[in-house]
Amino acid sequence: MSTLERIPWRRNPSAVELGFEFYLEILETRLAGEEVSLVQKLLGYFHDKLEIDLRETQARGLMHSSASVFIEYVKQVSGLDFNPSSEYWSSKGLKAFRHWKQHWAALKSRKASDVGETPFETVGASRRTHDLTRRTVTINRIIRDTALARFMKGLYDYRCQICGYTFALPGGLGYCEMHHIRPLGAPHNGDDVEGNLIALCPLHHAMFDYGVIGLAPSDSSLVSIDPSVAGIGKPLILQKHKIEKTFLEYHLQVIFGRENPARGLAEQAP
Ligand SMILES: [Zn+2]
């Protein structure tokens, strides 16, 4: 499908920050009584200002009361809890919203001047995650959480697309891992785009990494070299975005069924 939207987050490392500030503006406008469609405004802003074509479901995902990239962003920058749901704020009222917003603005500017950098730096954050992973994990499972990956986790409510499993972390968010079907970095050099990502539980993530399971490019049904794996031949339980066939083909050709396909990388790790 040639119309597949690719989200060029890499050109917009502050897309979440900018999108969130805009969201606060339009939410306030709405709470002040003006009739605005938050979804349409968000879609317009991301398209016009950030060159990002969100789908309507993704825009709605940003406003989800319990799983939204905005919630994680606010928590990371300020430690504050934030409920992005407009229904929630309608029930609280404009005054409560403005109070929260002031609190947020004060904490955000203080943190920014303390650190001396932008408060939410996607590239730096993913590099730190990467280094930490390489130091502490001896097997080769480089987990990089890019802004796109964080966004996608929210889209799937932190559930595995193959089995639907999630579990709650202390703090309440669910847990899943985003897997790049064609892995990032040498020697695979996959892309950090929506169509190369799948949300997985840790078990299915390991099976994917080690080439035990894959997805048929024709219908995204599960294939496995181990006949005891559950769900062989079944389609994905959850599919809210389009996975690009070329990445599935690459995985089947280069990683699936190969003995230790990632060993070369693992040996580089300390
Ligand atoms: Zn799973």
Boltz pocket constraint, residues with backbone or C-beta under 6 A from the ligand:
constraints:
  - pocket:
      binder: B
      contacts: [[A, 160], [A, 161], [A, 162], [A, 163], [A, 164], [A, 165], [A, 200], [A, 201], [A, 202], [A, 203], [A, 204]]
      max_distance: 6.0
